[in-house]
Amino acid sequence: MSAAAEVLAAKLAGRCANGLERGQGTNLHAIPSSQVRRHGGHVEATGKALCGAAPGRRSVGWTACESHPVTCPRCQRALARGKGGAA
């Protein structure tokens, strides 16, 4: 299994205080597949990213972005270390 298949690209959705705002982050983090649940067409990610980023107390949680690459520099370094490469 490749490293790309072992993680899910996701971004933190931010807080949704009044239901109309959703300030999403711009970094796509790598979530380990062990923290991803799939229910039919729905994907639910929980826990921490490889870089240590996690949803805060008031956060809506992770938003899965399966068709996009990981853009978080710290997650990319962690993925490179996992492959045995240097970053």
PyMOL Python script that loads the backbone (N, CA, C, O; Angstrom):
from pymol import cmd

cmd.read_pdbstr("""\
ATOM      1  N   MET A   1       0.846  -1.183   0.000  1.00  0.00           N
ATOM      2  CA  MET A   1       0.000   0.000   0.000  1.00  0.00           C
ATOM      3  C   MET A   1       0.886   1.239   0.000  1.00  0.00           C
ATOM      4  O   MET A   1       1.850   1.309   0.762  1.00  0.00           O
ATOM      5  N   SER A   2       0.578   2.195  -0.827  1.00  0.00           N
ATOM      6  CA  SER A   2       1.398   3.401  -0.918  1.00  0.00           C
ATOM      7  C   SER A   2       1.083   4.343   0.230  1.00  0.00           C
ATOM      8  O   SER A   2       0.043   4.230   0.878  1.00  0.00           O
ATOM      9  N   ALA A   3       2.000   5.278   0.475  1.00  0.00           N
ATOM     10  CA  ALA A   3       1.799   6.247   1.558  1.00  0.00           C
ATOM     11  C   ALA A   3       0.588   7.123   1.278  1.00  0.00           C
ATOM     12  O   ALA A   3      -0.123   7.517   2.202  1.00  0.00           O
ATOM     13  N   ALA A   4       0.348   7.432  -0.007  1.00  0.00           N
ATOM     14  CA  ALA A   4      -0.797   8.271  -0.349  1.00  0.00           C
ATOM     15  C   ALA A   4      -2.109   7.571  -0.005  1.00  0.00           C
ATOM     16  O   ALA A   4      -3.079   8.232   0.368  1.00  0.00           O
ATOM     17  N   ALA A   5      -2.153   6.244  -0.125  1.00  0.00           N
ATOM     18  CA  ALA A   5      -3.371   5.499   0.190  1.00  0.00           C
ATOM     19  C   ALA A   5      -3.546   5.325   1.694  1.00  0.00           C
ATOM     20  O   ALA A   5      -4.640   4.991   2.149  1.00  0.00           O
ATOM     21  N   GLU A   6      -2.498   5.544   2.468  1.00  0.00           N
ATOM     22  CA  GLU A   6      -2.560   5.369   3.917  1.00  0.00           C
ATOM     23  C   GLU A   6      -3.006   6.624   4.644  1.00  0.00           C
ATOM     24  O   GLU A   6      -3.182   6.602   5.862  1.00  0.00           O
ATOM     25  N   VAL A   7      -3.190   7.716   3.917  1.00  0.00           N
ATOM     26  CA  VAL A   7      -3.636   8.972   4.525  1.00  0.00           C
ATOM     27  C   VAL A   7      -4.772   9.574   3.703  1.00  0.00           C
ATOM     28  O   VAL A   7      -4.948   9.258   2.526  1.00  0.00           O
ATOM     29  N   LEU A   8      -5.528  10.440   4.345  1.00  0.00           N
ATOM     30  CA  LEU A   8      -6.592  11.183   3.692  1.00  0.00           C
ATOM     31  C   LEU A   8      -6.239  12.658   3.782  1.00  0.00           C
ATOM     32  O   LEU A   8      -5.884  13.140   4.858  1.00  0.00           O
ATOM     33  N   ALA A   9      -6.327  13.378   2.685  1.00  0.00           N
ATOM     34  CA  ALA A   9      -6.110  14.826   2.706  1.00  0.00           C
ATOM     35  C   ALA A   9      -7.383  15.484   3.230  1.00  0.00           C
ATOM     36  O   ALA A   9      -8.479  15.225   2.732  1.00  0.00           O
ATOM     37  N   ALA A  10      -7.225  16.331   4.235  1.00  0.00           N
ATOM     38  CA  ALA A  10      -8.382  17.009   4.827  1.00  0.00           C
ATOM     39  C   ALA A  10      -7.950  18.362   5.372  1.00  0.00           C
ATOM     40  O   ALA A  10      -6.778  18.575   5.684  1.00  0.00           O
ATOM     41  N   LYS A  11      -8.915  19.274   5.483  1.00  0.00           N
ATOM     42  CA  LYS A  11      -8.624  20.579   6.074  1.00  0.00           C
ATOM     43  C   LYS A  11      -9.550  20.802   7.256  1.00  0.00           C
ATOM     44  O   LYS A  11     -10.648  20.249   7.328  1.00  0.00           O
ATOM     45  N   LEU A  12      -9.080  21.621   8.175  1.00  0.00           N
ATOM     46  CA  LEU A  12      -9.898  21.954   9.334  1.00  0.00           C
ATOM     47  C   LEU A  12     -10.984  22.926   8.897  1.00  0.00           C
ATOM     48  O   LEU A  12     -10.697  23.952   8.280  1.00  0.00           O
ATOM     49  N   ALA A  13     -12.215  22.605   9.216  1.00  0.00           N
ATOM     50  CA  ALA A  13     -13.340  23.411   8.763  1.00  0.00           C
ATOM     51  C   ALA A  13     -13.513  24.692   9.565  1.00  0.00           C
ATOM     52  O   ALA A  13     -14.229  25.592   9.126  1.00  0.00           O
ATOM     53  N   GLY A  14     -12.890  24.798  10.707  1.00  0.00           N
ATOM     54  CA  GLY A  14     -13.035  26.001  11.519  1.00  0.00           C
ATOM     55  C   GLY A  14     -14.301  25.957  12.355  1.00  0.00           C
ATOM     56  O   GLY A  14     -14.973  24.927  12.425  1.00  0.00           O
ATOM     57  N   ARG A  15     -14.625  27.078  12.989  1.00  0.00           N
ATOM     58  CA  ARG A  15     -15.805  27.081  13.845  1.00  0.00           C
ATOM     59  C   ARG A  15     -17.013  27.591  13.076  1.00  0.00           C
ATOM     60  O   ARG A  15     -16.881  28.361  12.125  1.00  0.00           O
ATOM     61  N   CYS A  16     -18.142  27.169  13.483  1.00  0.00           N
ATOM     62  CA  CYS A  16     -19.384  27.553  12.824  1.00  0.00           C
ATOM     63  C   CYS A  16     -20.323  28.071  13.913  1.00  0.00           C
ATOM     64  O   CYS A  16     -21.271  27.390  14.303  1.00  0.00           O
ATOM     65  N   ALA A  17     -20.049  29.279  14.399  1.00  0.00           N
ATOM     66  CA  ALA A  17     -20.755  29.816  15.559  1.00  0.00           C
ATOM     67  C   ALA A  17     -22.233  30.069  15.295  1.00  0.00           C
ATOM     68  O   ALA A  17     -23.069  29.800  16.157  1.00  0.00           O
ATOM     69  N   ASN A  18     -22.566  30.583  14.112  1.00  0.00           N
ATOM     70  CA  ASN A  18     -23.963  30.918  13.863  1.00  0.00           C
ATOM     71  C   ASN A  18     -24.574  30.126  12.711  1.00  0.00           C
ATOM     72  O   ASN A  18     -25.705  30.396  12.308  1.00  0.00           O
ATOM     73  N   GLY A  19     -23.847  29.162  12.184  1.00  0.00           N
ATOM     74  CA  GLY A  19     -24.377  28.348  11.102  1.00  0.00           C
ATOM     75  C   GLY A  19     -24.168  28.944   9.722  1.00  0.00           C
ATOM     76  O   GLY A  19     -24.372  28.258   8.721  1.00  0.00           O
ATOM     77  N   LEU A  20     -23.767  30.200   9.645  1.00  0.00           N
ATOM     78  CA  LEU A  20     -23.580  30.849   8.354  1.00  0.00           C
ATOM     79  C   LEU A  20     -22.114  31.012   7.989  1.00  0.00           C
ATOM     80  O   LEU A  20     -21.781  31.222   6.822  1.00  0.00           O
ATOM     81  N   GLU A  21     -21.244  30.916   8.971  1.00  0.00           N
ATOM     82  CA  GLU A  21     -19.822  31.106   8.719  1.00  0.00           C
ATOM     83  C   GLU A  21     -19.110  29.769   8.787  1.00  0.00           C
ATOM     84  O   GLU A  21     -19.475  28.901   9.579  1.00  0.00           O
ATOM     85  N   ARG A  22     -18.121  29.611   7.978  1.00  0.00           N
ATOM     86  CA  ARG A  22     -17.310  28.403   8.042  1.00  0.00           C
ATOM     87  C   ARG A  22     -15.938  28.734   7.511  1.00  0.00           C
ATOM     88  O   ARG A  22     -15.626  28.430   6.360  1.00  0.00           O
ATOM     89  N   GLY A  23     -15.116  29.351   8.329  1.00  0.00           N
ATOM     90  CA  GLY A  23     -13.785  29.754   7.914  1.00  0.00           C
ATOM     91  C   GLY A  23     -12.878  28.542   7.822  1.00  0.00           C
ATOM     92  O   GLY A  23     -12.335  28.085   8.828  1.00  0.00           O
ATOM     93  N   GLN A  24     -12.717  28.025   6.618  1.00  0.00           N
ATOM     94  CA  GLN A  24     -11.897  26.837   6.437  1.00  0.00           C
ATOM     95  C   GLN A  24     -10.435  27.199   6.315  1.00  0.00           C
ATOM     96  O   GLN A  24     -10.081  28.277   5.837  1.00  0.00           O
ATOM     97  N   GLY A  25      -9.600  26.290   6.750  1.00  0.00           N
ATOM     98  CA  GLY A  25      -8.169  26.476   6.601  1.00  0.00           C
ATOM     99  C   GLY A  25      -7.745  26.280   5.159  1.00  0.00           C
ATOM    100  O   GLY A  25      -8.519  25.798   4.332  1.00  0.00           O
ATOM    101  N   THR A  26      -6.509  26.657   4.864  1.00  0.00           N
ATOM    102  CA  THR A  26      -6.017  26.515   3.500  1.00  0.00           C
ATOM    103  C   THR A  26      -5.055  25.349   3.365  1.00  0.00           C
ATOM    104  O   THR A  26      -4.809  24.882   2.253  1.00  0.00           O
ATOM    105  N   ASN A  27      -4.501  24.867   4.481  1.00  0.00           N
ATOM    106  CA  ASN A  27      -3.595  23.722   4.432  1.00  0.00           C
ATOM    107  C   ASN A  27      -4.389  22.430   4.387  1.00  0.00           C
ATOM    108  O   ASN A  27      -5.332  22.235   5.154  1.00  0.00           O
ATOM    109  N   LEU A  28      -3.996  21.551   3.479  1.00  0.00           N
ATOM    110  CA  LEU A  28      -4.583  20.216   3.442  1.00  0.00           C
ATOM    111  C   LEU A  28      -3.649  19.300   4.212  1.00  0.00           C
ATOM    112  O   LEU A  28      -2.513  19.072   3.798  1.00  0.00           O
ATOM    113  N   HIS A  29      -4.124  18.781   5.321  1.00  0.00           N
ATOM    114  CA  HIS A  29      -3.331  17.941   6.211  1.00  0.00           C
ATOM    115  C   HIS A  29      -3.481  16.473   5.839  1.00  0.00           C
ATOM    116  O   HIS A  29      -4.411  16.099   5.124  1.00  0.00           O
ATOM    117  N   ALA A  30      -2.571  15.649   6.322  1.00  0.00           N
ATOM    118  CA  ALA A  30      -2.615  14.200   6.109  1.00  0.00           C
ATOM    119  C   ALA A  30      -3.179  13.541   7.361  1.00  0.00           C
ATOM    120  O   ALA A  30      -2.577  13.611   8.433  1.00  0.00           O
ATOM    121  N   ILE A  31      -4.336  12.902   7.220  1.00  0.00           N
ATOM    122  CA  ILE A  31      -4.975  12.186   8.324  1.00  0.00           C
ATOM    123  C   ILE A  31      -4.709  10.698   8.122  1.00  0.00           C
ATOM    124  O   ILE A  31      -5.022  10.169   7.055  1.00  0.00           O
ATOM    125  N   PRO A  32      -4.140  10.002   9.113  1.00  0.00           N
ATOM    126  CA  PRO A  32      -3.888   8.563   8.965  1.00  0.00           C
ATOM    127  C   PRO A  32      -5.184   7.800   8.691  1.00  0.00           C
ATOM    128  O   PRO A  32      -6.231   8.118   9.253  1.00  0.00           O
ATOM    129  N   SER A  33      -5.103   6.788   7.819  1.00  0.00           N
ATOM    130  CA  SER A  33      -6.296   6.029   7.440  1.00  0.00           C
ATOM    131  C   SER A  33      -6.935   5.325   8.632  1.00  0.00           C
ATOM    132  O   SER A  33      -8.119   4.993   8.584  1.00  0.00           O
ATOM    133  N   SER A  34      -6.177   5.093   9.694  1.00  0.00           N
ATOM    134  CA  SER A  34      -6.742   4.461  10.889  1.00  0.00           C
ATOM    135  C   SER A  34      -7.743   5.379  11.595  1.00  0.00           C
ATOM    136  O   SER A  34      -8.526   4.918  12.425  1.00  0.00           O
ATOM    137  N   GLN A  35      -7.720   6.680  11.268  1.00  0.00           N
ATOM    138  CA  GLN A  35      -8.628   7.651  11.879  1.00  0.00           C
ATOM    139  C   GLN A  35      -9.732   8.079  10.919  1.00  0.00           C
ATOM    140  O   GLN A  35     -10.420   9.071  11.164  1.00  0.00           O
ATOM    141  N   VAL A  36      -9.905   7.328   9.819  1.00  0.00           N
ATOM    142  CA  VAL A  36     -10.899   7.665   8.805  1.00  0.00           C
ATOM    143  C   VAL A  36     -11.949   6.564   8.752  1.00  0.00           C
ATOM    144  O   VAL A  36     -11.619   5.382   8.666  1.00  0.00           O
ATOM    145  N   ARG A  37     -13.218   6.963   8.804  1.00  0.00           N
ATOM    146  CA  ARG A  37     -14.320   6.009   8.657  1.00  0.00           C
ATOM    147  C   ARG A  37     -15.098   6.361   7.405  1.00  0.00           C
ATOM    148  O   ARG A  37     -15.351   7.533   7.127  1.00  0.00           O
ATOM    149  N   ARG A  38     -15.473   5.343   6.656  1.00  0.00           N
ATOM    150  CA  ARG A  38     -16.256   5.544   5.436  1.00  0.00           C
ATOM    151  C   ARG A  38     -17.615   4.888   5.615  1.00  0.00           C
ATOM    152  O   ARG A  38     -17.707   3.712   5.965  1.00  0.00           O
ATOM    153  N   HIS A  39     -18.667   5.656   5.374  1.00  0.00           N
ATOM    154  CA  HIS A  39     -20.040   5.178   5.474  1.00  0.00           C
ATOM    155  C   HIS A  39     -20.708   5.436   4.127  1.00  0.00           C
ATOM    156  O   HIS A  39     -21.229   6.526   3.893  1.00  0.00           O
ATOM    157  N   GLY A  40     -20.695   4.447   3.245  1.00  0.00           N
ATOM    158  CA  GLY A  40     -21.245   4.667   1.912  1.00  0.00           C
ATOM    159  C   GLY A  40     -20.418   5.710   1.189  1.00  0.00           C
ATOM    160  O   GLY A  40     -19.221   5.509   0.982  1.00  0.00           O
ATOM    161  N   GLY A  41     -21.026   6.817   0.800  1.00  0.00           N
ATOM    162  CA  GLY A  41     -20.305   7.893   0.130  1.00  0.00           C
ATOM    163  C   GLY A  41     -19.776   8.952   1.081  1.00  0.00           C
ATOM    164  O   GLY A  41     -19.146   9.915   0.643  1.00  0.00           O
ATOM    165  N   HIS A  42     -20.020   8.790   2.373  1.00  0.00           N
ATOM    166  CA  HIS A  42     -19.617   9.786   3.376  1.00  0.00           C
ATOM    167  C   HIS A  42     -18.287   9.387   4.009  1.00  0.00           C
ATOM    168  O   HIS A  42     -18.079   8.223   4.352  1.00  0.00           O
ATOM    169  N   VAL A  43     -17.393  10.356   4.161  1.00  0.00           N
ATOM    170  CA  VAL A  43     -16.093  10.124   4.791  1.00  0.00           C
ATOM    171  C   VAL A  43     -16.029  10.954   6.064  1.00  0.00           C
ATOM    172  O   VAL A  43     -16.316  12.151   6.049  1.00  0.00           O
ATOM    173  N   GLU A  44     -15.652  10.312   7.170  1.00  0.00           N
ATOM    174  CA  GLU A  44     -15.533  11.009   8.452  1.00  0.00           C
ATOM    175  C   GLU A  44     -14.126  10.816   8.992  1.00  0.00           C
ATOM    176  O   GLU A  44     -13.690   9.686   9.211  1.00  0.00           O
ATOM    177  N   ALA A  45     -13.415  11.915   9.207  1.00  0.00           N
ATOM    178  CA  ALA A  45     -12.055  11.867   9.753  1.00  0.00           C
ATOM    179  C   ALA A  45     -12.074  12.425  11.169  1.00  0.00           C
ATOM    180  O   ALA A  45     -12.724  13.435  11.439  1.00  0.00           O
ATOM    181  N   THR A  46     -11.359  11.761  12.070  1.00  0.00           N
ATOM    182  CA  THR A  46     -11.278  12.207  13.458  1.00  0.00           C
ATOM    183  C   THR A  46      -9.819  12.212  13.882  1.00  0.00           C
ATOM    184  O   THR A  46      -8.968  11.661  13.185  1.00  0.00           O
ATOM    185  N   GLY A  47      -9.527  12.822  15.002  1.00  0.00           N
ATOM    186  CA  GLY A  47      -8.181  12.769  15.556  1.00  0.00           C
ATOM    187  C   GLY A  47      -7.236  13.803  14.983  1.00  0.00           C
ATOM    188  O   GLY A  47      -7.648  14.839  14.463  1.00  0.00           O
ATOM    189  N   LYS A  48      -5.937  13.483  15.096  1.00  0.00           N
ATOM    190  CA  LYS A  48      -4.881  14.420  14.712  1.00  0.00           C
ATOM    191  C   LYS A  48      -4.301  14.087  13.347  1.00  0.00           C
ATOM    192  O   LYS A  48      -4.298  12.937  12.909  1.00  0.00           O
ATOM    193  N   ALA A  49      -3.808  15.137  12.685  1.00  0.00           N
ATOM    194  CA  ALA A  49      -3.070  14.971  11.437  1.00  0.00           C
ATOM    195  C   ALA A  49      -1.645  14.535  11.764  1.00  0.00           C
ATOM    196  O   ALA A  49      -1.248  14.539  12.929  1.00  0.00           O
ATOM    197  N   LEU A  50      -0.880  14.162  10.752  1.00  0.00           N
ATOM    198  CA  LEU A  50       0.504  13.744  10.962  1.00  0.00           C
ATOM    199  C   LEU A  50       1.347  14.852  11.582  1.00  0.00           C
ATOM    200  O   LEU A  50       2.318  14.571  12.285  1.00  0.00           O
ATOM    201  N   CYS A  51       0.987  16.107  11.328  1.00  0.00           N
ATOM    202  CA  CYS A  51       1.738  17.241  11.875  1.00  0.00           C
ATOM    203  C   CYS A  51       1.319  17.578  13.301  1.00  0.00           C
ATOM    204  O   CYS A  51       1.967  18.396  13.954  1.00  0.00           O
ATOM    205  N   GLY A  52       0.258  16.967  13.787  1.00  0.00           N
ATOM    206  CA  GLY A  52      -0.229  17.245  15.130  1.00  0.00           C
ATOM    207  C   GLY A  52      -1.439  18.161  15.172  1.00  0.00           C
ATOM    208  O   GLY A  52      -2.018  18.365  16.239  1.00  0.00           O
ATOM    209  N   ALA A  53      -1.835  18.720  14.029  1.00  0.00           N
ATOM    210  CA  ALA A  53      -3.013  19.589  13.997  1.00  0.00           C
ATOM    211  C   ALA A  53      -4.253  18.767  14.325  1.00  0.00           C
ATOM    212  O   ALA A  53      -4.401  17.633  13.869  1.00  0.00           O
ATOM    213  N   ALA A  54      -5.136  19.353  15.117  1.00  0.00           N
ATOM    214  CA  ALA A  54      -6.367  18.670  15.509  1.00  0.00           C
ATOM    215  C   ALA A  54      -7.491  19.692  15.610  1.00  0.00           C
ATOM    216  O   ALA A  54      -7.237  20.874  15.839  1.00  0.00           O
ATOM    217  N   PRO A  55      -8.721  19.249  15.442  1.00  0.00           N
ATOM    218  CA  PRO A  55      -9.841  20.172  15.609  1.00  0.00           C
ATOM    219  C   PRO A  55      -9.881  20.722  17.028  1.00  0.00           C
ATOM    220  O   PRO A  55      -9.672  19.990  17.995  1.00  0.00           O
ATOM    221  N   GLY A  56     -10.147  21.997  17.138  1.00  0.00           N
ATOM    222  CA  GLY A  56     -10.243  22.635  18.445  1.00  0.00           C
ATOM    223  C   GLY A  56     -11.589  22.385  19.098  1.00  0.00           C
ATOM    224  O   GLY A  56     -12.454  21.708  18.541  1.00  0.00           O
ATOM    225  N   ARG A  57     -11.749  22.934  20.272  1.00  0.00           N
ATOM    226  CA  ARG A  57     -12.967  22.730  21.053  1.00  0.00           C
ATOM    227  C   ARG A  57     -14.205  23.239  20.321  1.00  0.00           C
ATOM    228  O   ARG A  57     -15.272  22.635  20.434  1.00  0.00           O
ATOM    229  N   ARG A  58     -14.087  24.323  19.582  1.00  0.00           N
ATOM    230  CA  ARG A  58     -15.244  24.914  18.897  1.00  0.00           C
ATOM    231  C   ARG A  58     -15.236  24.643  17.397  1.00  0.00           C
ATOM    232  O   ARG A  58     -16.042  25.209  16.659  1.00  0.00           O
ATOM    233  N   SER A  59     -14.343  23.793  16.952  1.00  0.00           N
ATOM    234  CA  SER A  59     -14.220  23.506  15.522  1.00  0.00           C
ATOM    235  C   SER A  59     -15.323  22.560  15.054  1.00  0.00           C
ATOM    236  O   SER A  59     -15.840  21.755  15.827  1.00  0.00           O
ATOM    237  N   VAL A  60     -15.666  22.672  13.796  1.00  0.00           N
ATOM    238  CA  VAL A  60     -16.627  21.768  13.178  1.00  0.00           C
ATOM    239  C   VAL A  60     -15.958  20.430  12.879  1.00  0.00           C
ATOM    240  O   VAL A  60     -16.638  19.409  12.777  1.00  0.00           O
ATOM    241  N   GLY A  61     -14.648  20.424  12.738  1.00  0.00           N
ATOM    242  CA  GLY A  61     -13.916  19.183  12.469  1.00  0.00           C
ATOM    243  C   GLY A  61     -13.228  19.206  11.118  1.00  0.00           C
ATOM    244  O   GLY A  61     -12.987  20.266  10.541  1.00  0.00           O
ATOM    245  N   TRP A  62     -12.919  18.023  10.628  1.00  0.00           N
ATOM    246  CA  TRP A  62     -12.192  17.878   9.369  1.00  0.00           C
ATOM    247  C   TRP A  62     -13.150  17.853   8.189  1.00  0.00           C
ATOM    248  O   TRP A  62     -14.251  17.310   8.282  1.00  0.00           O
ATOM    249  N   THR A  63     -12.723  18.445   7.077  1.00  0.00           N
ATOM    250  CA  THR A  63     -13.426  18.361   5.809  1.00  0.00           C
ATOM    251  C   THR A  63     -12.539  17.566   4.867  1.00  0.00           C
ATOM    252  O   THR A  63     -11.429  17.992   4.547  1.00  0.00           O
ATOM    253  N   ALA A  64     -13.021  16.416   4.423  1.00  0.00           N
ATOM    254  CA  ALA A  64     -12.232  15.543   3.549  1.00  0.00           C
ATOM    255  C   ALA A  64     -12.096  16.159   2.163  1.00  0.00           C
ATOM    256  O   ALA A  64     -13.058  16.694   1.612  1.00  0.00           O
ATOM    257  N   CYS A  65     -10.898  16.081   1.609  1.00  0.00           N
ATOM    258  CA  CYS A  65     -10.596  16.581   0.263  1.00  0.00           C
ATOM    259  C   CYS A  65      -9.834  15.476  -0.467  1.00  0.00           C
ATOM    260  O   CYS A  65      -8.643  15.614  -0.747  1.00  0.00           O
ATOM    261  N   GLU A  66     -10.520  14.395  -0.769  1.00  0.00           N
ATOM    262  CA  GLU A  66      -9.871  13.195  -1.280  1.00  0.00           C
ATOM    263  C   GLU A  66      -9.145  13.380  -2.610  1.00  0.00           C
ATOM    264  O   GLU A  66      -8.148  12.705  -2.863  1.00  0.00           O
ATOM    265  N   SER A  67      -9.623  14.274  -3.455  1.00  0.00           N
ATOM    266  CA  SER A  67      -9.022  14.415  -4.782  1.00  0.00           C
ATOM    267  C   SER A  67      -7.875  15.425  -4.823  1.00  0.00           C
ATOM    268  O   SER A  67      -7.344  15.713  -5.896  1.00  0.00           O
ATOM    269  N   HIS A  68      -7.491  15.965  -3.664  1.00  0.00           N
ATOM    270  CA  HIS A  68      -6.430  16.966  -3.608  1.00  0.00           C
ATOM    271  C   HIS A  68      -5.207  16.428  -2.878  1.00  0.00           C
ATOM    272  O   HIS A  68      -5.337  15.567  -2.008  1.00  0.00           O
ATOM    273  N   PRO A  69      -4.020  16.924  -3.218  1.00  0.00           N
ATOM    274  CA  PRO A  69      -2.802  16.483  -2.517  1.00  0.00           C
ATOM    275  C   PRO A  69      -2.641  17.198  -1.175  1.00  0.00           C
ATOM    276  O   PRO A  69      -3.218  18.263  -0.953  1.00  0.00           O
ATOM    277  N   VAL A  70      -1.865  16.610  -0.303  1.00  0.00           N
ATOM    278  CA  VAL A  70      -1.539  17.202   0.994  1.00  0.00           C
ATOM    279  C   VAL A  70      -0.644  18.416   0.753  1.00  0.00           C
ATOM    280  O   VAL A  70       0.342  18.320   0.023  1.00  0.00           O
ATOM    281  N   THR A  71      -0.981  19.570   1.368  1.00  0.00           N
ATOM    282  CA  THR A  71      -0.190  20.792   1.176  1.00  0.00           C
ATOM    283  C   THR A  71       0.490  21.274   2.451  1.00  0.00           C
ATOM    284  O   THR A  71       1.327  22.174   2.385  1.00  0.00           O
ATOM    285  N   CYS A  72       0.165  20.713   3.592  1.00  0.00           N
ATOM    286  CA  CYS A  72       0.787  21.122   4.856  1.00  0.00           C
ATOM    287  C   CYS A  72       2.261  20.709   4.845  1.00  0.00           C
ATOM    288  O   CYS A  72       2.562  19.525   4.693  1.00  0.00           O
ATOM    289  N   PRO A  73       3.184  21.661   5.004  1.00  0.00           N
ATOM    290  CA  PRO A  73       4.615  21.324   4.957  1.00  0.00           C
ATOM    291  C   PRO A  73       5.034  20.301   6.014  1.00  0.00           C
ATOM    292  O   PRO A  73       5.847  19.421   5.731  1.00  0.00           O
ATOM    293  N   ARG A  74       4.492  20.405   7.215  1.00  0.00           N
ATOM    294  CA  ARG A  74       4.863  19.456   8.276  1.00  0.00           C
ATOM    295  C   ARG A  74       4.331  18.056   7.967  1.00  0.00           C
ATOM    296  O   ARG A  74       5.024  17.068   8.208  1.00  0.00           O
ATOM    297  N   CYS A  75       3.123  17.961   7.441  1.00  0.00           N
ATOM    298  CA  CYS A  75       2.577  16.652   7.057  1.00  0.00           C
ATOM    299  C   CYS A  75       3.383  16.061   5.901  1.00  0.00           C
ATOM    300  O   CYS A  75       3.641  14.857   5.875  1.00  0.00           O
ATOM    301  N   GLN A  76       3.783  16.909   4.940  1.00  0.00           N
ATOM    302  CA  GLN A  76       4.594  16.426   3.815  1.00  0.00           C
ATOM    303  C   GLN A  76       5.925  15.874   4.302  1.00  0.00           C
ATOM    304  O   GLN A  76       6.385  14.847   3.801  1.00  0.00           O
ATOM    305  N   ARG A  77       6.555  16.542   5.278  1.00  0.00           N
ATOM    306  CA  ARG A  77       7.815  16.032   5.836  1.00  0.00           C
ATOM    307  C   ARG A  77       7.596  14.696   6.533  1.00  0.00           C
ATOM    308  O   ARG A  77       8.414  13.786   6.403  1.00  0.00           O
ATOM    309  N   ALA A  78       6.499  14.575   7.272  1.00  0.00           N
ATOM    310  CA  ALA A  78       6.198  13.317   7.961  1.00  0.00           C
ATOM    311  C   ALA A  78       5.958  12.196   6.953  1.00  0.00           C
ATOM    312  O   ALA A  78       6.378  11.061   7.179  1.00  0.00           O
ATOM    313  N   LEU A  79       5.288  12.501   5.847  1.00  0.00           N
ATOM    314  CA  LEU A  79       5.066  11.498   4.800  1.00  0.00           C
ATOM    315  C   LEU A  79       6.383  11.083   4.161  1.00  0.00           C
ATOM    316  O   LEU A  79       6.596   9.903   3.883  1.00  0.00           O
ATOM    317  N   ALA A  80       7.275  12.055   3.924  1.00  0.00           N
ATOM    318  CA  ALA A  80       8.576  11.754   3.323  1.00  0.00           C
ATOM    319  C   ALA A  80       9.411  10.882   4.257  1.00  0.00           C
ATOM    320  O   ALA A  80      10.089   9.960   3.804  1.00  0.00           O
ATOM    321  N   ARG A  81       9.365  11.166   5.552  1.00  0.00           N
ATOM    322  CA  ARG A  81      10.083  10.328   6.525  1.00  0.00           C
ATOM    323  C   ARG A  81       9.532   8.911   6.519  1.00  0.00           C
ATOM    324  O   ARG A  81      10.289   7.948   6.638  1.00  0.00           O
ATOM    325  N   GLY A  82       8.226   8.781   6.383  1.00  0.00           N
ATOM    326  CA  GLY A  82       7.592   7.465   6.367  1.00  0.00           C
ATOM    327  C   GLY A  82       7.977   6.646   5.153  1.00  0.00           C
ATOM    328  O   GLY A  82       8.006   5.416   5.216  1.00  0.00           O
ATOM    329  N   LYS A  83       8.274   7.320   4.041  1.00  0.00           N
ATOM    330  CA  LYS A  83       8.697   6.635   2.816  1.00  0.00           C
ATOM    331  C   LYS A  83      10.175   6.288   2.851  1.00  0.00           C
ATOM    332  O   LYS A  83      10.660   5.548   1.995  1.00  0.00           O
ATOM    333  N   GLY A  84      10.889   6.811   3.823  1.00  0.00           N
ATOM    334  CA  GLY A  84      12.324   6.570   3.900  1.00  0.00           C
ATOM    335  C   GLY A  84      13.145   7.635   3.207  1.00  0.00           C
ATOM    336  O   GLY A  84      14.370   7.532   3.138  1.00  0.00           O
ATOM    337  N   GLY A  85      12.477   8.664   2.691  1.00  0.00           N
ATOM    338  CA  GLY A  85      13.189   9.748   2.019  1.00  0.00           C
ATOM    339  C   GLY A  85      13.489  10.874   2.979  1.00  0.00           C
ATOM    340  O   GLY A  85      12.982  10.897   4.100  1.00  0.00           O
ATOM    341  N   ALA A  86      14.296  11.789   2.549  1.00  0.00           N
ATOM    342  CA  ALA A  86      14.624  12.959   3.363  1.00  0.00           C
ATOM    343  C   ALA A  86      13.871  14.151   2.813  1.00  0.00           C
ATOM    344  O   ALA A  86      13.754  14.314   1.598  1.00  0.00           O
ATOM    345  N   ALA A  87      13.361  14.981   3.702  1.00  0.00           N
ATOM    346  CA  ALA A  87      12.665  16.190   3.254  1.00  0.00           C
ATOM    347  C   ALA A  87      13.213  17.395   3.977  1.00  0.00           C
ATOM    348  O   ALA A  87      12.759  18.515   3.742  1.00  0.00           O
TER     349      ALA A  87
END
""", "prot")
cmd.dss("prot")
cmd.show_as("cartoon", "prot")
cmd.util.cbc("prot")
cmd.orient("prot")
